[in-house]
Amino acid sequence: MPLDHNDQLTVLRDILSEHQLDCCGTVSECEQIERLVKSLLANSEVNAHVKQILPNIYAYGQGGKYSADLSAHISAHQSQLADWVNELS
């Protein structure tokens, strides 16, 4: 069963929140962030404000996927993670 855009936003928010709270994550979570963002950007039902922040979240996921030290990547983005979680709520 495919997720609708609200479910996708919830999953995205949950992953970002976990990264913020735990200061750690996995490459597969970063890949999931990329997939969710691509799907949300292509969906016409997604709020325009949300669409404005999605490219930054995509870049975060992509940076994490290719980072030699994922924990350091996540730590370096703590304030942005908090902002994104709030804006997606």
Secondary structure by P-SEA (a helix, b strand, c coil): ccccaaaaaaaaaaaaaaaaaaccccaaaaaaaaaaaaaaaacccccaaaaaaaaaaaaaaaaaaacccaaaaaaaaaaaaaaaaaaac
